[in-house]
């Protein structure tokens, strides 16, 4: 089970255990992580699961698909490290993943 640390914009941290094969959004929702709404249920048709994944963790993920890039255009405070949590599929290689949430995801 990969362990994920979510960091809120105010610095508060929440560490969760997730199941391989589920999306980062599903794992966050199952563990009541504030700021990951997932209004579209994971169909990549909103940006309410916007998050930041930086450094080596970002490099470990496949590049965002075109639909994810287009949907990120609808998000606030987009950075080069921005991703949609519904499009990040978890696996054992992501154990220890650190995800930061933008202030706009309250």
Phi and psi in radians as a Rosetta constraint file:
Dihedral C 1 N 2 CA 2 C 2 CIRCULARHARMONIC -1.204 0.35
Dihedral N 2 CA 2 C 2 N 3 CIRCULARHARMONIC 2.500 0.35
Dihedral C 2 N 3 CA 3 C 3 CIRCULARHARMONIC -1.793 0.35
Dihedral N 3 CA 3 C 3 N 4 CIRCULARHARMONIC 2.297 0.35
Dihedral C 3 N 4 CA 4 C 4 CIRCULARHARMONIC -2.124 0.35
Dihedral N 4 CA 4 C 4 N 5 CIRCULARHARMONIC 2.408 0.35
Dihedral C 4 N 5 CA 5 C 5 CIRCULARHARMONIC -1.942 0.35
Dihedral N 5 CA 5 C 5 N 6 CIRCULARHARMONIC 2.154 0.35
Dihedral C 5 N 6 CA 6 C 6 CIRCULARHARMONIC -1.771 0.35
Dihedral N 6 CA 6 C 6 N 7 CIRCULARHARMONIC 2.332 0.35
Dihedral C 6 N 7 CA 7 C 7 CIRCULARHARMONIC -2.036 0.35
Dihedral N 7 CA 7 C 7 N 8 CIRCULARHARMONIC 2.060 0.35
Dihedral C 7 N 8 CA 8 C 8 CIRCULARHARMONIC -1.252 0.35
Dihedral N 8 CA 8 C 8 N 9 CIRCULARHARMONIC 2.842 0.35
Dihedral C 8 N 9 CA 9 C 9 CIRCULARHARMONIC -1.041 0.35
Dihedral N 9 CA 9 C 9 N 10 CIRCULARHARMONIC -0.412 0.35
Dihedral C 9 N 10 CA 10 C 10 CIRCULARHARMONIC -1.577 0.35
Dihedral N 10 CA 10 C 10 N 11 CIRCULARHARMONIC 0.070 0.35
Dihedral C 10 N 11 CA 11 C 11 CIRCULARHARMONIC 1.663 0.35
Dihedral N 11 CA 11 C 11 N 12 CIRCULARHARMONIC -0.176 0.35
Dihedral C 11 N 12 CA 12 C 12 CIRCULARHARMONIC -1.093 0.35
Dihedral N 12 CA 12 C 12 N 13 CIRCULARHARMONIC 2.410 0.35
Dihedral C 12 N 13 CA 13 C 13 CIRCULARHARMONIC -2.002 0.35
Dihedral N 13 CA 13 C 13 N 14 CIRCULARHARMONIC 2.527 0.35
Dihedral C 13 N 14 CA 14 C 14 CIRCULARHARMONIC -2.396 0.35
Dihedral N 14 CA 14 C 14 N 15 CIRCULARHARMONIC 2.135 0.35
Dihedral C 14 N 15 CA 15 C 15 CIRCULARHARMONIC -1.814 0.35
Dihedral N 15 CA 15 C 15 N 16 CIRCULARHARMONIC 2.272 0.35
Dihedral C 15 N 16 CA 16 C 16 CIRCULARHARMONIC -2.257 0.35
Dihedral N 16 CA 16 C 16 N 17 CIRCULARHARMONIC 2.816 0.35
Dihedral C 16 N 17 CA 17 C 17 CIRCULARHARMONIC -1.865 0.35
Dihedral N 17 CA 17 C 17 N 18 CIRCULARHARMONIC 2.374 0.35
Dihedral C 17 N 18 CA 18 C 18 CIRCULARHARMONIC -2.144 0.35
Dihedral N 18 CA 18 C 18 N 19 CIRCULARHARMONIC 2.865 0.35
Dihedral C 18 N 19 CA 19 C 19 CIRCULARHARMONIC -1.687 0.35
Dihedral N 19 CA 19 C 19 N 20 CIRCULARHARMONIC 2.392 0.35
Dihedral C 19 N 20 CA 20 C 20 CIRCULARHARMONIC -1.072 0.35
Dihedral N 20 CA 20 C 20 N 21 CIRCULARHARMONIC 2.459 0.35
Dihedral C 20 N 21 CA 21 C 21 CIRCULARHARMONIC 1.689 0.35
Dihedral N 21 CA 21 C 21 N 22 CIRCULARHARMONIC -0.242 0.35
Dihedral C 21 N 22 CA 22 C 22 CIRCULARHARMONIC -1.696 0.35
Dihedral N 22 CA 22 C 22 N 23 CIRCULARHARMONIC 2.824 0.35
Dihedral C 22 N 23 CA 23 C 23 CIRCULARHARMONIC -1.384 0.35
Dihedral N 23 CA 23 C 23 N 24 CIRCULARHARMONIC 2.793 0.35
Dihedral C 23 N 24 CA 24 C 24 CIRCULARHARMONIC -1.036 0.35
Dihedral N 24 CA 24 C 24 N 25 CIRCULARHARMONIC -0.652 0.35
Dihedral C 24 N 25 CA 25 C 25 CIRCULARHARMONIC -1.100 0.35
Dihedral N 25 CA 25 C 25 N 26 CIRCULARHARMONIC -0.801 0.35
Dihedral C 25 N 26 CA 26 C 26 CIRCULARHARMONIC -1.068 0.35
Dihedral N 26 CA 26 C 26 N 27 CIRCULARHARMONIC -0.747 0.35
Dihedral C 26 N 27 CA 27 C 27 CIRCULARHARMONIC -1.110 0.35
Dihedral N 27 CA 27 C 27 N 28 CIRCULARHARMONIC -0.738 0.35
Dihedral C 27 N 28 CA 28 C 28 CIRCULARHARMONIC -1.117 0.35
Dihedral N 28 CA 28 C 28 N 29 CIRCULARHARMONIC -0.787 0.35
Dihedral C 28 N 29 CA 29 C 29 CIRCULARHARMONIC -1.135 0.35
Dihedral N 29 CA 29 C 29 N 30 CIRCULARHARMONIC -0.711 0.35
Dihedral C 29 N 30 CA 30 C 30 CIRCULARHARMONIC -1.117 0.35
Dihedral N 30 CA 30 C 30 N 31 CIRCULARHARMONIC -0.436 0.35
Dihedral C 30 N 31 CA 31 C 31 CIRCULARHARMONIC -1.886 0.35
Dihedral N 31 CA 31 C 31 N 32 CIRCULARHARMONIC 0.269 0.35
Dihedral C 31 N 32 CA 32 C 32 CIRCULARHARMONIC 0.950 0.35
Dihedral N 32 CA 32 C 32 N 33 CIRCULARHARMONIC 0.749 0.35
Dihedral C 32 N 33 CA 33 C 33 CIRCULARHARMONIC -1.297 0.35
Dihedral N 33 CA 33 C 33 N 34 CIRCULARHARMONIC 2.094 0.35
Dihedral C 33 N 34 CA 34 C 34 CIRCULARHARMONIC -1.141 0.35
Dihedral N 34 CA 34 C 34 N 35 CIRCULARHARMONIC 2.503 0.35
Dihedral C 34 N 35 CA 35 C 35 CIRCULARHARMONIC 1.687 0.35
Dihedral N 35 CA 35 C 35 N 36 CIRCULARHARMONIC -0.123 0.35
Dihedral C 35 N 36 CA 36 C 36 CIRCULARHARMONIC -1.956 0.35
Dihedral N 36 CA 36 C 36 N 37 CIRCULARHARMONIC 1.625 0.35
Dihedral C 36 N 37 CA 37 C 37 CIRCULARHARMONIC -1.452 0.35
Dihedral N 37 CA 37 C 37 N 38 CIRCULARHARMONIC -0.850 0.35
Dihedral C 37 N 38 CA 38 C 38 CIRCULARHARMONIC 1.095 0.35
Dihedral N 38 CA 38 C 38 N 39 CIRCULARHARMONIC 0.829 0.35
Dihedral C 38 N 39 CA 39 C 39 CIRCULARHARMONIC -0.965 0.35
Dihedral N 39 CA 39 C 39 N 40 CIRCULARHARMONIC -0.555 0.35
Dihedral C 39 N 40 CA 40 C 40 CIRCULARHARMONIC -1.537 0.35
Dihedral N 40 CA 40 C 40 N 41 CIRCULARHARMONIC 0.018 0.35
Dihedral C 40 N 41 CA 41 C 41 CIRCULARHARMONIC 1.322 0.35
Dihedral N 41 CA 41 C 41 N 42 CIRCULARHARMONIC 0.213 0.35
Dihedral C 41 N 42 CA 42 C 42 CIRCULARHARMONIC 1.719 0.35
Dihedral N 42 CA 42 C 42 N 43 CIRCULARHARMONIC 0.268 0.35
Dihedral C 42 N 43 CA 43 C 43 CIRCULARHARMONIC -1.612 0.35
Dihedral N 43 CA 43 C 43 N 44 CIRCULARHARMONIC 0.195 0.35
Dihedral C 43 N 44 CA 44 C 44 CIRCULARHARMONIC 1.029 0.35
Dihedral N 44 CA 44 C 44 N 45 CIRCULARHARMONIC 0.743 0.35
Dihedral C 44 N 45 CA 45 C 45 CIRCULARHARMONIC -2.188 0.35
Dihedral N 45 CA 45 C 45 N 46 CIRCULARHARMONIC 0.332 0.35
Dihedral C 45 N 46 CA 46 C 46 CIRCULARHARMONIC -2.641 0.35
Dihedral N 46 CA 46 C 46 N 47 CIRCULARHARMONIC -3.113 0.35
Dihedral C 46 N 47 CA 47 C 47 CIRCULARHARMONIC -2.240 0.35
Dihedral N 47 CA 47 C 47 N 48 CIRCULARHARMONIC 0.534 0.35
Dihedral C 47 N 48 CA 48 C 48 CIRCULARHARMONIC -1.494 0.35
Dihedral N 48 CA 48 C 48 N 49 CIRCULARHARMONIC 0.174 0.35
Dihedral C 48 N 49 CA 49 C 49 CIRCULARHARMONIC -2.144 0.35
Dihedral N 49 CA 49 C 49 N 50 CIRCULARHARMONIC 0.423 0.35
Dihedral C 49 N 50 CA 50 C 50 CIRCULARHARMONIC -1.013 0.35
Dihedral N 50 CA 50 C 50 N 51 CIRCULARHARMONIC 2.371 0.35
Dihedral C 50 N 51 CA 51 C 51 CIRCULARHARMONIC -2.645 0.35
Dihedral N 51 CA 51 C 51 N 52 CIRCULARHARMONIC 3.015 0.35
Dihedral C 51 N 52 CA 52 C 52 CIRCULARHARMONIC -2.044 0.35
Dihedral N 52 CA 52 C 52 N 53 CIRCULARHARMONIC 2.294 0.35
Dihedral C 52 N 53 CA 53 C 53 CIRCULARHARMONIC -2.236 0.35
Dihedral N 53 CA 53 C 53 N 54 CIRCULARHARMONIC 2.048 0.35
Dihedral C 53 N 54 CA 54 C 54 CIRCULARHARMONIC -2.032 0.35
Dihedral N 54 CA 54 C 54 N 55 CIRCULARHARMONIC 2.911 0.35
Dihedral C 54 N 55 CA 55 C 55 CIRCULARHARMONIC 1.064 0.35
Dihedral N 55 CA 55 C 55 N 56 CIRCULARHARMONIC -2.425 0.35
Dihedral C 55 N 56 CA 56 C 56 CIRCULARHARMONIC -1.064 0.35
Dihedral N 56 CA 56 C 56 N 57 CIRCULARHARMONIC -0.544 0.35
Dihedral C 56 N 57 CA 57 C 57 CIRCULARHARMONIC -1.122 0.35
Dihedral N 57 CA 57 C 57 N 58 CIRCULARHARMONIC -0.724 0.35
Dihedral C 57 N 58 CA 58 C 58 CIRCULARHARMONIC -1.111 0.35
Dihedral N 58 CA 58 C 58 N 59 CIRCULARHARMONIC -0.671 0.35
Dihedral C 58 N 59 CA 59 C 59 CIRCULARHARMONIC -1.197 0.35
Dihedral N 59 CA 59 C 59 N 60 CIRCULARHARMONIC -0.422 0.35
Dihedral C 59 N 60 CA 60 C 60 CIRCULARHARMONIC -1.361 0.35
Dihedral N 60 CA 60 C 60 N 61 CIRCULARHARMONIC -0.221 0.35
Dihedral C 60 N 61 CA 61 C 61 CIRCULARHARMONIC -1.689 0.35
Dihedral N 61 CA 61 C 61 N 62 CIRCULARHARMONIC 2.641 0.35
Dihedral C 61 N 62 CA 62 C 62 CIRCULARHARMONIC -1.108 0.35
Dihedral N 62 CA 62 C 62 N 63 CIRCULARHARMONIC 2.652 0.35
Dihedral C 62 N 63 CA 63 C 63 CIRCULARHARMONIC -1.078 0.35
Dihedral N 63 CA 63 C 63 N 64 CIRCULARHARMONIC 2.621 0.35
Dihedral C 63 N 64 CA 64 C 64 CIRCULARHARMONIC -1.090 0.35
Dihedral N 64 CA 64 C 64 N 65 CIRCULARHARMONIC 2.457 0.35
Dihedral C 64 N 65 CA 65 C 65 CIRCULARHARMONIC -1.294 0.35
Dihedral N 65 CA 65 C 65 N 66 CIRCULARHARMONIC 2.916 0.35
Dihedral C 65 N 66 CA 66 C 66 CIRCULARHARMONIC -0.984 0.35
Dihedral N 66 CA 66 C 66 N 67 CIRCULARHARMONIC -0.740 0.35
Dihedral C 66 N 67 CA 67 C 67 CIRCULARHARMONIC -1.131 0.35
Dihedral N 67 CA 67 C 67 N 68 CIRCULARHARMONIC -0.617 0.35
Dihedral C 67 N 68 CA 68 C 68 CIRCULARHARMONIC -1.188 0.35
Dihedral N 68 CA 68 C 68 N 69 CIRCULARHARMONIC -0.760 0.35
Dihedral C 68 N 69 CA 69 C 69 CIRCULARHARMONIC -1.054 0.35
Dihedral N 69 CA 69 C 69 N 70 CIRCULARHARMONIC -0.737 0.35
Dihedral C 69 N 70 CA 70 C 70 CIRCULARHARMONIC -1.128 0.35
Dihedral N 70 CA 70 C 70 N 71 CIRCULARHARMONIC -0.706 0.35
Dihedral C 70 N 71 CA 71 C 71 CIRCULARHARMONIC -1.217 0.35
Dihedral N 71 CA 71 C 71 N 72 CIRCULARHARMONIC -0.574 0.35
Dihedral C 71 N 72 CA 72 C 72 CIRCULARHARMONIC -1.113 0.35
Dihedral N 72 CA 72 C 72 N 73 CIRCULARHARMONIC -0.425 0.35
Dihedral C 72 N 73 CA 73 C 73 CIRCULARHARMONIC -1.077 0.35
Dihedral N 73 CA 73 C 73 N 74 CIRCULARHARMONIC -0.363 0.35
Dihedral C 73 N 74 CA 74 C 74 CIRCULARHARMONIC -1.559 0.35
Dihedral N 74 CA 74 C 74 N 75 CIRCULARHARMONIC -0.161 0.35
Dihedral C 74 N 75 CA 75 C 75 CIRCULARHARMONIC -1.485 0.35
Dihedral N 75 CA 75 C 75 N 76 CIRCULARHARMONIC 2.773 0.35
Dihedral C 75 N 76 CA 76 C 76 CIRCULARHARMONIC -1.622 0.35
Dihedral N 76 CA 76 C 76 N 77 CIRCULARHARMONIC 2.652 0.35
Dihedral C 76 N 77 CA 77 C 77 CIRCULARHARMONIC 0.994 0.35
Dihedral N 77 CA 77 C 77 N 78 CIRCULARHARMONIC 0.778 0.35
Dihedral C 77 N 78 CA 78 C 78 CIRCULARHARMONIC -1.273 0.35
Dihedral N 78 CA 78 C 78 N 79 CIRCULARHARMONIC 2.349 0.35
Dihedral C 78 N 79 CA 79 C 79 CIRCULARHARMONIC -2.162 0.35
Dihedral N 79 CA 79 C 79 N 80 CIRCULARHARMONIC 2.932 0.35
Dihedral C 79 N 80 CA 80 C 80 CIRCULARHARMONIC -0.988 0.35
Dihedral N 80 CA 80 C 80 N 81 CIRCULARHARMONIC -0.429 0.35
Dihedral C 80 N 81 CA 81 C 81 CIRCULARHARMONIC -1.574 0.35
Dihedral N 81 CA 81 C 81 N 82 CIRCULARHARMONIC 0.095 0.35
Dihedral C 81 N 82 CA 82 C 82 CIRCULARHARMONIC -1.194 0.35
Dihedral N 82 CA 82 C 82 N 83 CIRCULARHARMONIC 2.417 0.35
Dihedral C 82 N 83 CA 83 C 83 CIRCULARHARMONIC -2.505 0.35
Dihedral N 83 CA 83 C 83 N 84 CIRCULARHARMONIC 2.830 0.35
Dihedral C 83 N 84 CA 84 C 84 CIRCULARHARMONIC -1.710 0.35
Dihedral N 84 CA 84 C 84 N 85 CIRCULARHARMONIC 2.171 0.35
Dihedral C 84 N 85 CA 85 C 85 CIRCULARHARMONIC -1.073 0.35
Dihedral N 85 CA 85 C 85 N 86 CIRCULARHARMONIC -0.455 0.35
Dihedral C 85 N 86 CA 86 C 86 CIRCULARHARMONIC -1.224 0.35
Dihedral N 86 CA 86 C 86 N 87 CIRCULARHARMONIC -0.281 0.35
Dihedral C 86 N 87 CA 87 C 87 CIRCULARHARMONIC -1.782 0.35
Dihedral N 87 CA 87 C 87 N 88 CIRCULARHARMONIC 0.004 0.35
Dihedral C 87 N 88 CA 88 C 88 CIRCULARHARMONIC -1.761 0.35
Dihedral N 88 CA 88 C 88 N 89 CIRCULARHARMONIC 1.912 0.35
Dihedral C 88 N 89 CA 89 C 89 CIRCULARHARMONIC -1.594 0.35
Dihedral N 89 CA 89 C 89 N 90 CIRCULARHARMONIC 2.279 0.35
Dihedral C 89 N 90 CA 90 C 90 CIRCULARHARMONIC -1.515 0.35
Dihedral N 90 CA 90 C 90 N 91 CIRCULARHARMONIC 2.561 0.35
Dihedral C 90 N 91 CA 91 C 91 CIRCULARHARMONIC -2.669 0.35
Dihedral N 91 CA 91 C 91 N 92 CIRCULARHARMONIC 3.029 0.35
Dihedral C 91 N 92 CA 92 C 92 CIRCULARHARMONIC -1.047 0.35
Dihedral N 92 CA 92 C 92 N 93 CIRCULARHARMONIC -0.506 0.35
Dihedral C 92 N 93 CA 93 C 93 CIRCULARHARMONIC -1.156 0.35
Dihedral N 93 CA 93 C 93 N 94 CIRCULARHARMONIC -0.295 0.35
Dihedral C 93 N 94 CA 94 C 94 CIRCULARHARMONIC -1.684 0.35
Dihedral N 94 CA 94 C 94 N 95 CIRCULARHARMONIC 0.222 0.35
Dihedral C 94 N 95 CA 95 C 95 CIRCULARHARMONIC -1.042 0.35
Dihedral N 95 CA 95 C 95 N 96 CIRCULARHARMONIC 2.164 0.35
Dihedral C 95 N 96 CA 96 C 96 CIRCULARHARMONIC 1.712 0.35
Dihedral N 96 CA 96 C 96 N 97 CIRCULARHARMONIC 0.030 0.35
Dihedral C 96 N 97 CA 97 C 97 CIRCULARHARMONIC -0.900 0.35
Dihedral N 97 CA 97 C 97 N 98 CIRCULARHARMONIC 2.401 0.35
Dihedral C 97 N 98 CA 98 C 98 CIRCULARHARMONIC -2.028 0.35
Dihedral N 98 CA 98 C 98 N 99 CIRCULARHARMONIC 2.220 0.35
Dihedral C 98 N 99 CA 99 C 99 CIRCULARHARMONIC -2.184 0.35
Dihedral N 99 CA 99 C 99 N 100 CIRCULARHARMONIC 2.265 0.35
Dihedral C 99 N 100 CA 100 C 100 CIRCULARHARMONIC -1.881 0.35
Dihedral N 100 CA 100 C 100 N 101 CIRCULARHARMONIC 2.453 0.35
Dihedral C 100 N 101 CA 101 C 101 CIRCULARHARMONIC -1.866 0.35
Dihedral N 101 CA 101 C 101 N 102 CIRCULARHARMONIC 2.434 0.35
Dihedral C 101 N 102 CA 102 C 102 CIRCULARHARMONIC -1.308 0.35
Dihedral N 102 CA 102 C 102 N 103 CIRCULARHARMONIC 2.754 0.35
Dihedral C 102 N 103 CA 103 C 103 CIRCULARHARMONIC -1.052 0.35
Dihedral N 103 CA 103 C 103 N 104 CIRCULARHARMONIC -0.512 0.35
Dihedral C 103 N 104 CA 104 C 104 CIRCULARHARMONIC -1.253 0.35
Dihedral N 104 CA 104 C 104 N 105 CIRCULARHARMONIC -0.132 0.35
Dihedral C 104 N 105 CA 105 C 105 CIRCULARHARMONIC -1.692 0.35
Dihedral N 105 CA 105 C 105 N 106 CIRCULARHARMONIC 0.690 0.35
